[in-house]
Amino acid sequence: MDSMKCEAFLTAVERGSLTAAGDQLGYTQSGITRMIRALEREAGFTLLVRTKHGVQPTANGRQMMAVFRDIVQAQRHAAEMGADIRGMLSGVLTIGSYYSVSAFWLPKILKTFQQQFPKVKIHLREGTNQQLSVWLNEKSVDCCLSAEPTRGTICDWLPICEDDLMVWLPPDHPMAGAATFPIDALDGAPFIITLPGHDTDIDRFLEQEQINPDIRFTTADPYTTYCMVEEGLGVSLNNRLTTQNWQGKVVTIPFAPARHISLGLAVPKLKEASPAARRFVDCVMSSL
């Protein structure tokens, strides 16, 4: 099967749209449609269906996705290896990233990497721990900059640093001037939680510490949570890196006893990484 057709199908599934897939890959919508139909003829069954929300894979199409990813990755690996041998490394990297890492670490890393390897194109996928774990297991990303993946995630883990967990307090909170914040003081406290049920650092912390705050609000974005804390609607928590460049009146205080998360680089299989992925790993490890 042709790798370009496989990539057209995978991109359409990932983006949920034939038009978006065409924009990303440099084809028209009709061009993407023709490639997917040709792939369906080769497979002997329907791979993709249209819905009012876009496109999604059929049950058979979903079963074929791992095979199609292997075909695309094998073609990219061969092309990158040839370019590497010629001293002109090129290719495409798909990098998964934690939201806070995307904002604070990645811009500088990508600037350095692009200066060294300008022919390598990069697609960035931001997500939660839960999403990153899925992407690593299905090998739809070349690597992830994230918190340490949970058990069951198939990857090689390269730790980079330990990042402190911090409580977020409104500026008029009674403990806003304290040097540390006792963990058990969160029990029953009015709380704003970001992306509950997505294996976030907050989810992990509350489960490990067996803390039950009074959850008043849920959000889908850490910055929204931050702004709500600033307005006095509750308290929250996150890793120190999240607020590194944010300007606001929220008071961030470390816990007592101190708690931290391990941040690093997860690669589906380092020994099987493409030349471009290996160069990116080297760039990350030397930059941080």
C-alpha positions as YAML, in Angstrom:
chain: A
units: angstrom
residues:
- id: 1
  name: MET
  ca: [0.00, 0.00, 0.00]
- id: 2
  name: ASP
  ca: [1.20, 3.49, -0.85]
- id: 3
  name: SER
  ca: [2.40, 5.42, 2.20]
- id: 4
  name: MET
  ca: [0.93, 8.73, 0.96]
- id: 5
  name: LYS
  ca: [-2.56, 7.21, 0.80]
- id: 6
  name: CYS
  ca: [-2.09, 5.80, 4.29]
- id: 7
  name: GLU
  ca: [-0.96, 9.19, 5.56]
- id: 8
  name: ALA
  ca: [-3.97, 10.89, 3.93]
- id: 9
  name: PHE
  ca: [-6.30, 8.53, 5.77]
- id: 10
  name: LEU
  ca: [-4.50, 8.91, 9.14]
- id: 11
  name: THR
  ca: [-4.40, 12.70, 8.86]
- id: 12
  name: ALA
  ca: [-8.10, 12.86, 7.98]
- id: 13
  name: VAL
  ca: [-8.89, 10.78, 11.07]
- id: 14
  name: GLU
  ca: [-6.62, 12.87, 13.30]
- id: 15
  name: ARG
  ca: [-8.01, 16.21, 12.05]
- id: 16
  name: GLY
  ca: [-11.59, 14.95, 11.67]
- id: 17
  name: SER
  ca: [-11.86, 16.64, 8.28]
- id: 18
  name: LEU
  ca: [-10.85, 15.96, 4.69]
- id: 19
  name: THR
  ca: [-10.30, 19.67, 4.08]
- id: 20
  name: ALA
  ca: [-8.05, 20.02, 7.15]
- id: 21
  name: ALA
  ca: [-6.10, 16.93, 6.08]
- id: 22
  name: GLY
  ca: [-5.59, 18.45, 2.63]
- id: 23
  name: ASP
  ca: [-4.42, 21.75, 4.12]
- id: 24
  name: GLN
  ca: [-1.87, 19.94, 6.29]
- id: 25
  name: LEU
  ca: [-0.56, 17.68, 3.54]
- id: 26
  name: GLY
  ca: [-0.73, 20.19, 0.68]
- id: 27
  name: TYR
  ca: [-3.60, 18.59, -1.30]
- id: 28
  name: THR
  ca: [-7.11, 19.62, -2.23]
- id: 29
  name: GLN
  ca: [-10.07, 17.97, -0.51]
- id: 30
  name: SER
  ca: [-10.84, 16.07, -3.72]
- id: 31
  name: GLY
  ca: [-7.23, 14.86, -3.85]
- id: 32
  name: ILE
  ca: [-7.46, 13.49, -0.30]
- id: 33
  name: THR
  ca: [-10.80, 11.87, -1.15]
- id: 34
  name: ARG
  ca: [-9.33, 10.14, -4.22]
- id: 35
  name: MET
  ca: [-6.39, 8.77, -2.23]
- id: 36
  name: ILE
  ca: [-8.64, 7.39, 0.51]
- id: 37
  name: ARG
  ca: [-11.00, 5.81, -2.02]
- id: 38
  name: ALA
  ca: [-8.03, 4.18, -3.75]
- id: 39
  name: LEU
  ca: [-6.86, 2.88, -0.37]
- id: 40
  name: GLU
  ca: [-10.33, 1.48, 0.29]
- id: 41
  name: ARG
  ca: [-10.28, -0.35, -3.04]
- id: 42
  name: GLU
  ca: [-6.94, -1.92, -2.10]
- id: 43
  name: ALA
  ca: [-8.20, -2.88, 1.35]
- id: 44
  name: GLY
  ca: [-11.50, -4.21, 0.02]
- id: 45
  name: PHE
  ca: [-13.72, -2.37, 2.51]
- id: 46
  name: THR
  ca: [-14.77, 1.11, 3.64]
- id: 47
  name: LEU
  ca: [-12.27, 2.88, 5.87]
- id: 48
  name: LEU
  ca: [-13.85, 6.28, 6.48]
- id: 49
  name: VAL
  ca: [-17.40, 7.60, 6.90]
- id: 50
  name: ARG
  ca: [-18.73, 11.14, 6.81]
- id: 51
  name: THR
  ca: [-20.83, 12.46, 9.70]
- id: 52
  name: LYS
  ca: [-22.32, 15.87, 10.46]
- id: 53
  name: HIS
  ca: [-19.26, 16.48, 12.64]
- id: 54
  name: GLY
  ca: [-16.71, 15.58, 9.95]
- id: 55
  name: VAL
  ca: [-15.16, 12.20, 9.18]
- id: 56
  name: GLN
  ca: [-14.35, 9.22, 11.35]
- id: 57
  name: PRO
  ca: [-12.94, 5.74, 10.77]
- id: 58
  name: THR
  ca: [-15.16, 2.70, 10.39]
- id: 59
  name: ALA
  ca: [-14.58, -0.25, 12.74]
- id: 60
  name: ASN
  ca: [-12.45, -1.88, 10.02]
- id: 61
  name: GLY
  ca: [-10.63, 1.38, 9.40]
- id: 62
  name: ARG
  ca: [-9.76, 1.70, 13.07]
- id: 63
  name: GLN
  ca: [-8.29, -1.81, 13.04]
- id: 64
  name: MET
  ca: [-6.08, -0.86, 10.09]
- id: 65
  name: MET
  ca: [-4.71, 2.35, 11.61]
- id: 66
  name: ALA
  ca: [-1.74, 0.70, 13.35]
- id: 67
  name: VAL
  ca: [-0.72, -1.00, 10.08]
- id: 68
  name: PHE
  ca: [-1.02, 2.27, 8.15]
- id: 69
  name: ARG
  ca: [1.11, 4.07, 10.76]
- id: 70
  name: ASP
  ca: [3.81, 1.42, 10.37]
- id: 71
  name: ILE
  ca: [3.78, 1.93, 6.58]
- id: 72
  name: VAL
  ca: [4.04, 5.72, 6.89]
- id: 73
  name: GLN
  ca: [6.78, 5.52, 9.52]
- id: 74
  name: ALA
  ca: [8.78, 2.98, 7.51]
- id: 75
  name: GLN
  ca: [8.70, 5.25, 4.45]
- id: 76
  name: ARG
  ca: [9.69, 8.31, 6.50]
- id: 77
  name: HIS
  ca: [12.44, 6.37, 8.23]
- id: 78
  name: ALA
  ca: [13.89, 5.26, 4.88]
- id: 79
  name: ALA
  ca: [13.72, 8.79, 3.44]
- id: 80
  name: GLU
  ca: [15.29, 10.32, 6.55]
- id: 81
  name: MET
  ca: [18.06, 7.75, 6.67]
- id: 82
  name: GLY
  ca: [18.92, 8.45, 3.04]
- id: 83
  name: ALA
  ca: [18.95, 12.19, 3.72]
- id: 84
  name: ASP
  ca: [21.04, 11.64, 6.84]
- id: 85
  name: ILE
  ca: [23.61, 9.67, 4.87]
- id: 86
  name: ARG
  ca: [23.76, 12.50, 2.33]
- id: 87
  name: GLY
  ca: [24.23, 14.99, 5.18]
- id: 88
  name: MET
  ca: [20.90, 16.73, 4.42]
- id: 89
  name: LEU
  ca: [18.57, 15.47, 7.16]
- id: 90
  name: SER
  ca: [14.90, 16.00, 6.28]
- id: 91
  name: GLY
  ca: [11.57, 14.47, 7.21]
- id: 92
  name: VAL
  ca: [8.51, 15.06, 9.37]
- id: 93
  name: LEU
  ca: [8.36, 14.89, 13.17]
- id: 94
  name: THR
  ca: [5.17, 14.63, 15.19]
- id: 95
  name: ILE
  ca: [5.81, 15.77, 18.75]
- id: 96
  name: GLY
  ca: [3.36, 15.35, 21.59]
- id: 97
  name: SER
  ca: [3.60, 17.81, 24.44]
- id: 98
  name: TYR
  ca: [2.27, 18.77, 27.80]
- id: 99
  name: TYR
  ca: [0.54, 22.18, 27.67]
- id: 100
  name: SER
  ca: [2.98, 23.90, 30.05]
- id: 101
  name: VAL
  ca: [6.00, 22.37, 28.31]
- id: 102
  name: SER
  ca: [4.67, 23.59, 24.95]
- id: 103
  name: ALA
  ca: [4.59, 27.15, 26.20]
- id: 104
  name: PHE
  ca: [7.82, 27.28, 28.19]
- id: 105
  name: TRP
  ca: [10.31, 24.75, 26.80]
- id: 106
  name: LEU
  ca: [9.36, 23.99, 23.23]
- id: 107
  name: PRO
  ca: [9.76, 27.37, 21.50]
- id: 108
  name: LYS
  ca: [13.47, 27.57, 22.42]
- id: 109
  name: ILE
  ca: [14.07, 23.90, 21.65]
- id: 110
  name: LEU
  ca: [12.36, 24.15, 18.26]
- id: 111
  name: LYS
  ca: [14.30, 27.29, 17.37]
- id: 112
  name: THR
  ca: [17.58, 25.50, 18.05]
- id: 113
  name: PHE
  ca: [16.48, 22.35, 16.22]
- id: 114
  name: GLN
  ca: [15.25, 24.24, 13.15]
- id: 115
  name: GLN
  ca: [18.53, 26.17, 12.93]
- id: 116
  name: GLN
  ca: [20.38, 22.85, 12.77]
- id: 117
  name: PHE
  ca: [17.89, 20.91, 10.62]
- id: 118
  name: PRO
  ca: [15.79, 23.38, 8.59]
- id: 119
  name: LYS
  ca: [14.45, 20.69, 6.24]
- id: 120
  name: VAL
  ca: [12.64, 18.79, 9.03]
- id: 121
  name: LYS
  ca: [8.95, 19.72, 9.31]
- id: 122
  name: ILE
  ca: [7.35, 19.51, 12.74]
- id: 123
  name: HIS
  ca: [3.74, 18.85, 13.76]
- id: 124
  name: LEU
  ca: [2.90, 19.59, 17.39]
- id: 125
  name: ARG
  ca: [0.10, 17.81, 19.29]
- id: 126
  name: GLU
  ca: [-0.73, 19.20, 22.72]
- id: 127
  name: GLY
  ca: [-2.59, 17.06, 25.21]
- id: 128
  name: THR
  ca: [-3.05, 15.71, 28.70]
- id: 129
  name: ASN
  ca: [-1.13, 12.81, 30.26]
- id: 130
  name: GLN
  ca: [-3.97, 10.51, 29.21]
- id: 131
  name: GLN
  ca: [-3.90, 11.64, 25.58]
- id: 132
  name: LEU
  ca: [-0.11, 11.51, 25.37]
- id: 133
  name: SER
  ca: [-0.13, 7.95, 26.70]
- id: 134
  name: VAL
  ca: [-2.58, 6.89, 23.96]
- id: 135
  name: TRP
  ca: [-0.47, 8.57, 21.26]
- id: 136
  name: LEU
  ca: [2.69, 6.85, 22.51]
- id: 137
  name: ASN
  ca: [1.05, 3.44, 22.59]
- id: 138
  name: GLU
  ca: [-0.36, 3.78, 19.08]
- id: 139
  name: LYS
  ca: [2.94, 5.33, 17.84]
- id: 140
  name: SER
  ca: [1.15, 8.31, 16.30]
- id: 141
  name: VAL
  ca: [3.86, 10.60, 17.76]
- id: 142
  name: ASP
  ca: [7.64, 10.34, 17.46]
- id: 143
  name: CYS
  ca: [8.13, 11.49, 21.05]
- id: 144
  name: CYS
  ca: [6.43, 13.37, 23.88]
- id: 145
  name: LEU
  ca: [7.66, 16.07, 26.24]
- id: 146
  name: SER
  ca: [5.57, 15.38, 29.31]
- id: 147
  name: ALA
  ca: [5.22, 14.14, 32.84]
- id: 148
  name: GLU
  ca: [6.34, 10.55, 33.39]
- id: 149
  name: PRO
  ca: [3.79, 8.30, 31.65]
- id: 150
  name: THR
  ca: [1.61, 6.00, 33.73]
- id: 151
  name: ARG
  ca: [2.07, 2.27, 33.95]
- id: 152
  name: GLY
  ca: [0.90, 0.55, 30.79]
- id: 153
  name: THR
  ca: [2.39, 3.15, 28.46]
- id: 154
  name: ILE
  ca: [4.85, 1.49, 26.10]
- id: 155
  name: CYS
  ca: [7.81, 3.84, 25.76]
- id: 156
  name: ASP
  ca: [11.38, 4.64, 26.71]
- id: 157
  name: TRP
  ca: [11.50, 7.36, 29.37]
- id: 158
  name: LEU
  ca: [14.30, 9.95, 29.54]
- id: 159
  name: PRO
  ca: [13.89, 12.09, 32.70]
- id: 160
  name: ILE
  ca: [14.94, 15.74, 32.47]
- id: 161
  name: CYS
  ca: [13.97, 17.46, 35.73]
- id: 162
  name: GLU
  ca: [11.77, 17.42, 38.82]
- id: 163
  name: ASP
  ca: [9.16, 20.20, 38.85]
- id: 164
  name: ASP
  ca: [7.49, 21.29, 42.10]
- id: 165
  name: LEU
  ca: [3.73, 21.15, 42.48]
- id: 166
  name: MET
  ca: [2.36, 24.48, 43.69]
- id: 167
  name: VAL
  ca: [-0.96, 25.48, 45.24]
- id: 168
  name: TRP
  ca: [-2.69, 28.44, 43.56]
- id: 169
  name: LEU
  ca: [-4.31, 30.93, 45.97]
- id: 170
  name: PRO
  ca: [-6.28, 34.16, 45.46]
- id: 171
  name: PRO
  ca: [-4.30, 37.24, 46.56]
- id: 172
  name: ASP
  ca: [-6.57, 37.77, 49.61]
- id: 173
  name: HIS
  ca: [-6.43, 34.15, 50.81]
- id: 174
  name: PRO
  ca: [-5.56, 33.87, 54.56]
- id: 175
  name: MET
  ca: [-2.46, 31.78, 53.69]
- id: 176
  name: ALA
  ca: [-1.28, 33.93, 50.76]
- id: 177
  name: GLY
  ca: [1.72, 35.12, 52.77]
- id: 178
  name: ALA
  ca: [2.81, 31.68, 53.98]
- id: 179
  name: ALA
  ca: [6.08, 30.08, 52.90]
- id: 180
  name: THR
  ca: [4.44, 26.67, 52.37]
- id: 181
  name: PHE
  ca: [0.92, 25.25, 52.20]
- id: 182
  name: PRO
  ca: [-0.05, 22.10, 54.15]
- id: 183
  name: ILE
  ca: [-1.44, 19.43, 51.83]
- id: 184
  name: ASP
  ca: [-4.30, 18.52, 54.15]
- id: 185
  name: ALA
  ca: [-5.53, 22.15, 54.07]
- id: 186
  name: LEU
  ca: [-6.93, 21.37, 50.60]
- id: 187
  name: ASP
  ca: [-9.39, 18.88, 52.11]
- id: 188
  name: GLY
  ca: [-12.82, 20.48, 51.80]
- id: 189
  name: ALA
  ca: [-11.42, 23.74, 50.37]
- id: 190
  name: PRO
  ca: [-13.33, 25.41, 47.48]
- id: 191
  name: PHE
  ca: [-11.48, 24.11, 44.44]
- id: 192
  name: ILE
  ca: [-11.24, 24.71, 40.68]
- id: 193
  name: ILE
  ca: [-10.06, 21.67, 38.72]
- id: 194
  name: THR
  ca: [-8.72, 21.56, 35.16]
- id: 195
  name: LEU
  ca: [-9.65, 18.62, 32.90]
- id: 196
  name: PRO
  ca: [-10.78, 16.19, 35.61]
- id: 197
  name: GLY
  ca: [-10.56, 12.52, 34.68]
- id: 198
  name: HIS
  ca: [-7.74, 12.99, 32.16]
- id: 199
  name: ASP
  ca: [-4.86, 11.70, 34.32]
- id: 200
  name: THR
  ca: [-3.59, 15.24, 34.87]
- id: 201
  name: ASP
  ca: [-1.08, 16.14, 37.58]
- id: 202
  name: ILE
  ca: [-4.05, 17.38, 39.62]
- id: 203
  name: ASP
  ca: [-5.85, 14.04, 39.23]
- id: 204
  name: ARG
  ca: [-2.72, 12.14, 40.25]
- id: 205
  name: PHE
  ca: [-2.05, 14.40, 43.24]
- id: 206
  name: LEU
  ca: [-5.59, 14.22, 44.67]
- id: 207
  name: GLU
  ca: [-5.66, 10.43, 44.26]
- id: 208
  name: GLN
  ca: [-2.22, 9.83, 45.75]
- id: 209
  name: GLU
  ca: [-2.80, 12.16, 48.71]
- id: 210
  name: GLN
  ca: [-6.43, 11.02, 49.18]
- id: 211
  name: ILE
  ca: [-7.53, 14.65, 49.33]
- id: 212
  name: ASN
  ca: [-11.17, 15.60, 48.70]
- id: 213
  name: PRO
  ca: [-11.52, 19.32, 48.02]
- id: 214
  name: ASP
  ca: [-14.91, 20.95, 47.44]
- id: 215
  name: ILE
  ca: [-14.86, 21.10, 43.64]
- id: 216
  name: ARG
  ca: [-16.86, 24.21, 42.69]
- id: 217
  name: PHE
  ca: [-15.79, 24.60, 39.05]
- id: 218
  name: THR
  ca: [-14.23, 22.53, 36.26]
- id: 219
  name: THR
  ca: [-12.34, 23.99, 33.28]
- id: 220
  name: ALA
  ca: [-10.61, 22.72, 30.15]
- id: 221
  name: ASP
  ca: [-7.70, 25.15, 30.26]
- id: 222
  name: PRO
  ca: [-5.11, 25.86, 32.99]
- id: 223
  name: TYR
  ca: [-5.08, 29.58, 32.22]
- id: 224
  name: THR
  ca: [-8.85, 29.79, 32.70]
- id: 225
  name: THR
  ca: [-8.39, 28.11, 36.07]
- id: 226
  name: TYR
  ca: [-5.63, 30.60, 36.92]
- id: 227
  name: CYS
  ca: [-7.89, 33.57, 36.11]
- id: 228
  name: MET
  ca: [-10.74, 32.12, 38.19]
- id: 229
  name: VAL
  ca: [-8.41, 31.67, 41.16]
- id: 230
  name: GLU
  ca: [-7.31, 35.29, 40.72]
- id: 231
  name: GLU
  ca: [-10.96, 36.34, 41.07]
- id: 232
  name: GLY
  ca: [-11.30, 34.45, 44.34]
- id: 233
  name: LEU
  ca: [-13.57, 31.69, 43.07]
- id: 234
  name: GLY
  ca: [-11.48, 28.96, 44.69]
- id: 235
  name: VAL
  ca: [-7.99, 27.50, 44.92]
- id: 236
  name: SER
  ca: [-6.21, 25.11, 42.59]
- id: 237
  name: LEU
  ca: [-2.78, 23.59, 41.91]
- id: 238
  name: ASN
  ca: [-0.38, 22.73, 39.11]
- id: 239
  name: ASN
  ca: [3.31, 22.31, 38.41]
- id: 240
  name: ARG
  ca: [5.61, 25.34, 38.79]
- id: 241
  name: LEU
  ca: [6.46, 25.42, 35.07]
- id: 242
  name: THR
  ca: [2.83, 26.16, 34.16]
- id: 243
  name: THR
  ca: [2.88, 29.71, 35.57]
- id: 244
  name: GLN
  ca: [6.53, 30.48, 34.81]
- id: 245
  name: ASN
  ca: [5.73, 33.25, 32.32]
- id: 246
  name: TRP
  ca: [2.23, 34.24, 33.45]
- id: 247
  name: GLN
  ca: [1.51, 37.66, 34.88]
- id: 248
  name: GLY
  ca: [-1.26, 37.87, 37.47]
- id: 249
  name: LYS
  ca: [-2.12, 38.26, 41.12]
- id: 250
  name: VAL
  ca: [-2.40, 34.54, 41.86]
- id: 251
  name: VAL
  ca: [-0.13, 33.47, 44.72]
- id: 252
  name: THR
  ca: [1.74, 30.21, 44.09]
- id: 253
  name: ILE
  ca: [3.16, 28.39, 47.12]
- id: 254
  name: PRO
  ca: [4.92, 25.01, 47.40]
- id: 255
  name: PHE
  ca: [3.32, 22.26, 49.46]
- id: 256
  name: ALA
  ca: [4.48, 20.99, 52.84]
- id: 257
  name: PRO
  ca: [5.65, 18.32, 52.59]
- id: 258
  name: ALA
  ca: [6.99, 19.16, 49.12]
- id: 259
  name: ARG
  ca: [5.55, 17.34, 46.13]
- id: 260
  name: HIS
  ca: [6.90, 17.26, 42.59]
- id: 261
  name: ILE
  ca: [6.47, 15.62, 39.20]
- id: 262
  name: SER
  ca: [9.07, 14.18, 36.87]
- id: 263
  name: LEU
  ca: [9.24, 15.89, 33.48]
- id: 264
  name: GLY
  ca: [11.07, 14.36, 30.56]
- id: 265
  name: LEU
  ca: [11.00, 12.88, 27.09]
- id: 266
  name: ALA
  ca: [9.02, 9.75, 26.20]
- id: 267
  name: VAL
  ca: [9.83, 7.90, 22.96]
- id: 268
  name: PRO
  ca: [7.76, 4.90, 21.74]
- id: 269
  name: LYS
  ca: [10.99, 2.95, 21.14]
- id: 270
  name: LEU
  ca: [14.31, 4.77, 21.16]
- id: 271
  name: LYS
  ca: [16.14, 2.02, 19.23]
- id: 272
  name: GLU
  ca: [13.59, 2.27, 16.41]
- id: 273
  name: ALA
  ca: [13.41, 6.09, 16.31]
- id: 274
  name: SER
  ca: [13.94, 7.73, 12.94]
- id: 275
  name: PRO
  ca: [17.10, 9.77, 12.30]
- id: 276
  name: ALA
  ca: [15.13, 13.02, 12.69]
- id: 277
  name: ALA
  ca: [13.60, 11.82, 15.96]
- id: 278
  name: ARG
  ca: [17.01, 10.82, 17.32]
- id: 279
  name: ARG
  ca: [18.41, 14.24, 16.42]
- id: 280
  name: PHE
  ca: [15.46, 15.89, 18.18]
- id: 281
  name: VAL
  ca: [16.04, 13.78, 21.29]
- id: 282
  name: ASP
  ca: [19.70, 14.87, 21.29]
- id: 283
  name: CYS
  ca: [18.64, 18.50, 20.88]
- id: 284
  name: VAL
  ca: [16.21, 18.29, 23.81]
- id: 285
  name: MET
  ca: [18.66, 16.59, 26.14]
- id: 286
  name: SER
  ca: [21.42, 19.11, 25.35]
- id: 287
  name: SER
  ca: [19.11, 22.14, 25.60]
- id: 288
  name: LEU
  ca: [17.54, 21.48, 29.01]
...
